[in-house]
């Protein structure tokens, strides 16, 4: 097998991968150009490794779970070992490498612009300096040893300057990378694109602010935790319906520019005759609730936060287009890239290649607390370990300050919206025991 070019596109907090059709409902509205393509393989059983930005992004870079790569929460992104990024192996293997968009929230781990740098393993960069934002952000641009921190203001001459919308700019930089390397049929390249959209505040550009005028009809899990829910979720206050619906619609509007940017990437590859020898992976770091199970954000074990949109363009290098029901985890992306590129990953892998034998379950872990890792604050959630199989999701919460140690078991064959916890039902005790044993084997 010849080595393909590889592109990874990671959105930020993209909703819409709940079972029961939510993936289709949201993507038809927010990614219409992508939905029209017939050369993609969709994976409806794809899961993040950690339902929080920085730990899961570290997994996507390294192919390791959080207890191995060390980024267990958002404030710990500076614990990431940059030598573990698969880009290092690709660069050493002759690939030209570029990264555009979000590296980590606090990158480059210093507020001093003089300390900005191009992440190791990349020949070119255009990454957010410190806090990623849709407007009024800064990018670290350049090459190893020579970078500049460039501001991109929202207003130019007192008028909103739409070309500076972050998603537009990130894809513009990525297309420039393709213009530099795609024309040479002998040059392999690796491109990592991570727009801020549709993370809150989605703040879509003026051209999209009036798009998608209707609301999606609510799912049965919207504002509803069902029966047998752990005490933390059962005790949540009712949601503000209008707030949640507006937030979801704003996120959908924010995805429209991602959809156009991705379409431009496909067009650029086709322009240079490189589409068939390029593999593209698309996903998000994790989902968000927007009212599902009475929860607004992430860091919970329900599908709204842990099941993620995921598709691949394999070209001539992998699966057939269509729907593939194999279970996929974000921890598998690096192993798959390494197999495609015929390189050895720089870090010991926790994942398996998607091209190989399908995994039987996805492991999901959250250390607990809020994005700052502390309990007792707004947004804090219980710690949990969970595994998702083709038919079930089994989850152990706590014990910690927010859960005395509870178990959830959902049968997705009859409960696609996870509204009935059957962990204590006699008919499911054999399933519970088997999944508990599997989880125990997978834990470190």
C-alpha positions in Angstrom: 0.0 0.0 0.0 1.4 3.4 -0.9 1.5 6.1 1.7 -1.4 8.5 1.4 -1.6 12.2 2.4 -3.4 12.6 5.6 -5.7 15.4 6.8 -7.3 15.5 10.3 -10.2 18.0 10.9 -11.3 18.5 14.5 -14.1 20.8 15.4 -14.7 22.1 18.9 -17.7 21.1 20.9 -19.8 20.0 18.0 -23.2 18.7 19.0 -25.3 16.1 17.3 -24.1 12.6 17.6 -26.9 11.2 19.9 -28.3 8.0 18.7 -31.8 8.0 17.3 -31.1 10.2 14.4 -29.7 13.3 16.1 -26.5 13.0 14.0 -28.4 13.1 10.8 -30.8 15.8 12.0 -28.1 18.3 12.9 -25.6 17.5 10.1 -28.1 17.8 7.3 -28.8 21.4 8.5 -25.3 22.4 9.5 -23.1 20.5 7.0 -25.2 20.3 3.9 -22.3 20.3 1.5 -20.6 17.4 3.3 -23.9 15.5 3.5 -24.1 15.6 -0.3 -20.7 13.8 -0.8 -20.9 10.1 -1.8 -17.2 9.3 -1.1 -17.3 9.3 2.7 -17.5 6.5 5.3 -19.7 7.5 8.3 -19.1 5.9 11.7 -22.2 6.3 13.9 -20.6 4.3 16.8 -17.7 6.7 17.4 -16.7 7.9 20.8 -14.3 10.4 22.4 -11.9 9.1 25.0 -12.6 11.9 27.5 -15.6 14.3 27.2 -13.5 17.4 27.6 -11.4 19.4 25.1 -7.8 19.2 26.2 -7.6 15.6 27.4 -9.3 14.3 24.3 -7.2 16.4 22.0 -4.1 15.1 23.6 -5.5 11.6 22.9 -6.0 12.5 19.2 -2.5 13.8 19.0 -0.8 10.9 20.8 -3.1 7.8 20.6 -2.9 7.5 24.3 -5.5 7.6 27.1 -5.3 10.5 29.6 -3.5 8.5 32.3 -0.7 7.9 29.9 -0.4 11.3 28.1 -0.9 13.2 31.4 -3.5 15.8 30.2 -6.3 14.9 32.6 -8.1 18.2 32.6 -8.1 21.5 30.7 -5.6 23.4 32.9 -3.2 20.5 32.5 -2.6 20.9 28.8 1.0 22.0 29.4 1.6 18.4 30.7 1.4 17.1 27.2 4.6 15.5 26.0 5.0 17.1 22.5 7.3 14.4 21.3 4.3 12.0 21.5 2.5 13.8 18.7 2.2 11.6 15.6 3.3 14.6 13.5 6.9 13.9 14.7 6.9 10.5 13.1 5.3 11.7 9.9 7.7 14.6 9.6 10.7 12.2 10.1 9.1 9.9 7.5 9.2 12.6 4.8 5.8 14.1 5.2 5.4 17.9 5.1 3.4 18.8 8.1 1.1 21.7 9.0 -1.2 22.6 11.9 -3.8 25.3 11.8 -6.3 26.3 14.5 -6.5 25.0 18.1 -3.5 23.2 19.6 -4.5 23.5 23.2 -6.5 26.3 25.1 -3.4 27.7 26.8 -0.8 27.1 24.1 2.0 28.1 24.1 1.7 27.9 27.9 3.0 31.4 28.4 1.3 34.8 28.2 4.5 36.3 26.7 4.3 36.4 22.9 8.1 36.1 22.8 7.7 32.6 24.0 5.5 31.5 21.1 6.7 28.7 18.9 5.7 26.2 16.2 4.7 22.9 17.8 7.4 20.2 17.3 6.7 17.9 14.4 5.2 20.6 12.2 6.9 22.4 9.3 4.3 25.1 9.3 1.8 26.5 11.8 -1.0 28.9 12.3 -2.3 28.1 15.7 -4.2 30.1 18.3 -2.1 32.1 20.7 -3.6 31.3 24.1 -7.4 31.5 24.2 -9.1 30.4 20.9 -12.0 32.7 20.0 -14.3 33.2 17.0 -13.2 36.9 16.8 -10.4 39.1 18.0 -7.9 36.3 18.3 -4.2 35.9 17.6 -2.4 33.2 15.6 1.1 31.9 16.0 2.2 31.8 12.3 5.4 30.6 10.8 7.9 27.8 10.8 10.1 26.2 13.5 12.5 28.8 14.8 10.7 31.7 13.2 7.1 32.6 14.2 5.1 35.8 14.5 2.0 36.3 16.6 -0.5 38.0 14.4 -3.7 39.7 15.6 -7.0 39.4 13.7 -9.5 42.0 14.8 -13.2 41.7 14.3 -13.6 45.3 13.2 -11.7 47.0 10.5 -12.6 50.7 9.9 -15.5 50.2 12.4 -17.1 47.5 10.2 -17.1 43.7 10.9 -14.4 42.2 8.7 -15.8 38.8 7.9 -12.6 37.3 6.4 -11.1 37.5 10.0 -13.8 35.2 11.4 -11.6 32.5 12.9 -13.0 29.5 11.0 -12.6 31.4 7.7 -9.0 32.3 8.6 -8.0 28.8 9.7 -9.2 27.2 6.5 -7.6 29.9 4.5 -4.3 29.1 6.1 -4.8 25.4 5.6 -5.6 25.9 1.9 -2.4 27.9 1.6 -0.5 24.8 2.9 -2.2 22.7 0.3 -1.2 25.1 -2.4 2.4 24.8 -1.3 2.6 21.0 -1.3 -0.3 19.4 -3.1 0.9 20.3 -6.7 3.9 17.9 -6.3 2.5 14.4 -6.8 5.6 13.0 -5.1 5.3 15.0 -1.9 3.3 13.5 0.9 1.7 15.8 3.5 0.0 15.8 6.8 -2.4 18.6 7.7 -4.2 19.1 11.0 -7.1 21.6 10.9 -8.8 22.5 14.2 -11.3 25.4 13.9 -12.8 26.9 17.0 -16.3 26.5 15.7 -18.9 25.7 16.9 -17.7 26.1 20.5 -19.7 28.6 22.6 -20.1 31.4 21.9 -20.6 30.2 18.4 -20.9 33.8 17.2 -21.4 33.0 13.5 -20.3 35.5 10.9 -22.8 38.0 9.4 -23.4 35.9 6.4 -24.6 33.0 8.6 -26.3 34.9 11.4 -29.8 34.5 9.9 -29.3 31.0 8.5 -31.2 28.0 9.9 -34.3 29.9 11.0 -36.2 27.0 12.6 -35.5 25.0 15.8 -35.1 21.2 15.7 -38.0 19.4 17.3 -36.9 18.3 20.8 -35.8 14.8 21.4 -37.4 12.8 24.2 -34.2 13.3 26.3 -34.3 17.1 26.0 -34.7 18.3 29.6 -35.4 14.7 30.7 -33.1 12.3 32.6 -35.6 9.4 32.5 -35.9 6.7 35.2 -33.2 5.4 37.5 -30.8 8.2 36.7 -27.9 8.8 39.2 -28.7 11.3 41.9 -26.5 14.0 40.4 -28.6 14.1 37.2 -31.9 13.4 38.9 -31.4 16.5 41.1 -30.5 18.9 38.2 -32.8 21.9 37.9 -35.1 22.2 34.9 -33.5 23.6 31.8 -34.3 27.0 30.2 -35.8 25.7 26.9 -35.2 28.9 24.9 -31.6 29.2 26.1 -30.8 25.6 25.1 -32.6 25.8 21.7 -30.9 29.1 20.8 -27.5 27.7 21.8 -28.0 24.6 19.6 -29.2 26.7 16.6 -26.2 29.1 17.0 -23.9 26.1 17.0 -25.5 24.8 13.8 -25.0 28.2 12.2 -21.4 28.1 13.4 -20.9 24.8 11.6 -21.9 26.2 8.2 -18.5 27.9 7.8 -16.8 24.6 8.8 -18.8 22.9 6.1 -17.7 25.4 3.5 -14.1 25.2 4.6 -14.1 21.5 4.4 -15.7 21.6 1.0 -12.9 23.9 -0.1 -10.3 21.4 1.1 -12.0 18.7 -1.0 -12.0 21.0 -4.0 -8.4 22.0 -3.6 -7.3 18.3 -3.4 -9.3 17.6 -6.6 -7.8 20.6 -8.3 -4.3 19.2 -7.8 -5.4 15.6 -8.5 -4.6 14.5 -4.9 -8.1 13.5 -3.7 -7.8 9.8 -4.2 -4.4 9.6 -2.5 -5.5 11.6 0.5 -7.2 10.2 3.6 -9.3 12.6 5.6 -10.6 12.1 9.2 -13.3 14.4 10.5 -14.6 14.5 14.1 -15.0 16.7 17.1 -13.3 16.7 20.4 -16.5 15.8 22.3 -20.2 16.6 22.1 -22.3 18.9 24.3 -25.7 18.6 25.8 -27.6 21.8 25.0 -30.4 20.6 27.2 -30.1 16.9 26.6 -30.6 15.1 30.0 -31.0 18.6 31.5 -27.3 19.3 30.8 -25.8 22.2 28.9 -22.1 21.3 28.3 -20.0 18.2 28.4 -18.1 16.0 31.0 -21.0 13.6 31.4 -21.4 9.9 30.3 -24.5 10.3 28.2 -24.3 10.1 24.4 -24.8 13.8 23.9 -21.3 14.3 25.3 -19.4 11.1 24.4 -20.7 9.9 21.1 -19.1 12.0 18.4 -19.7 12.7 14.7 -16.9 10.8 12.8 -16.4 10.2 9.1 -13.5 9.3 6.9 -12.6 9.9 3.2 -10.5 6.9 2.5 -9.9 7.6 -1.2 -8.1 4.5 -2.5 -6.7 3.6 0.9 -9.3 2.0 3.0 -13.0 1.3 3.6 -15.8 1.6 1.1 -18.1 4.7 1.3 -21.3 4.4 3.2 -22.1 3.6 6.8 -19.8 1.5 8.9 -21.2 0.4 12.3 -17.8 -0.5 13.7 -17.0 0.9 17.1 -14.4 3.6 16.8 -12.6 5.6 19.5 -10.5 8.8 19.3 -7.7 6.8 20.7 -7.6 4.8 17.4 -6.8 7.7 15.1 -3.0 7.7 15.6 -2.7 4.0 15.2 -4.7 4.3 11.9 -2.5 7.1 10.7 0.7 5.2 11.6 -0.5 2.2 9.6 -1.4 4.3 6.6 1.8 6.2 6.6 3.9 3.2 7.5 5.6 4.9 10.4 6.1 3.9 14.0 4.1 6.1 16.5 6.4 8.0 18.8 4.4 6.9 21.9 3.2 3.5 23.0 -0.4 3.1 21.6 -3.6 2.5 23.6 -5.6 2.4 20.4 -6.0 0.1 17.4 -6.1 0.8 13.7 -9.5 1.3 12.3 -8.3 -0.6 9.3 -7.8 -3.8 11.4 -10.1 -5.9 13.4 -13.0 -3.9 14.9 -12.8 -3.2 18.6 -15.7 -4.6 20.7 -16.0 -1.6 23.0 -14.9 2.0 23.5 -13.5 3.1 26.8 -14.5 6.5 28.1 -13.1 8.2 31.3 -13.6 11.4 33.2 -11.6 12.3 36.3 -14.5 14.4 37.7 -15.0 17.9 38.9 -15.4 20.8 36.4 -13.0 22.1 33.7 -10.8 23.3 36.5 -10.7 19.9 38.1 -12.5 21.0 41.3 -15.7 19.8 43.0 -18.3 22.0 44.5 -18.3 24.6 41.7 -20.9 25.3 39.0 -20.5 22.8 36.2 -18.8 20.2 38.3 -19.7 16.6 37.4 -19.1 13.2 38.9 -16.1 11.1 37.8 -16.8 8.1 35.8 -15.6 5.1 33.8 -17.7 3.8 31.0 -17.6 1.4 28.1 -19.8 1.5 25.0 -20.5 -1.6 23.0 -22.7 -2.0 19.9 -25.8 -2.6 22.1 -25.0 -1.2 25.6 -23.3 1.5 27.6 -22.1 0.6 31.0 -20.9 3.3 33.4 -19.6 3.5 36.9 -19.8 6.9 38.6 -17.7 8.0 41.6 -17.4 7.4 44.4 -16.6 11.1 44.9 -18.2 14.3 46.2 -20.9 14.2 43.6 -21.7 10.5 43.5 -21.6 7.9 46.2 -20.7 5.2 43.6 -23.5 4.5 41.2 -24.0 2.4 38.1 -25.7 3.1 34.8 -26.6 0.6 32.1 -28.5 1.5 29.0 -29.7 -0.9 26.4 -29.4 0.9 23.1 -31.4 -1.7 21.3 -34.6 -0.4 23.0 -33.4 2.8 24.7 -31.6 4.9 22.1 -32.0 8.1 24.1 -30.7 6.6 27.3 -33.8 7.3 29.4 -34.1 4.0 31.3 -31.2 2.9 33.6 -31.5 -0.9 33.7 -28.5 -1.5 36.0 -30.6 -2.9 38.8 -33.2 -4.8 36.7 -32.9 -8.6 37.2 -33.1 -9.4 33.5 -29.9 -7.4 32.9 -27.7 -8.7 35.7 -25.7 -11.1 33.5 -25.0 -8.2 31.0 -24.1 -5.9 33.9 -21.6 -8.4 35.3 -20.0 -9.1 32.0 -19.6 -5.4 31.2 -18.3 -4.7 34.7 -15.6 -7.4 34.3 -14.6 -6.0 30.9 -14.3 -2.5 32.3 -12.2 -3.7 35.2 -9.8 -5.3 32.7 -9.5 -2.1 30.7 -8.9 0.2 33.6 -5.2 1.0 34.4 
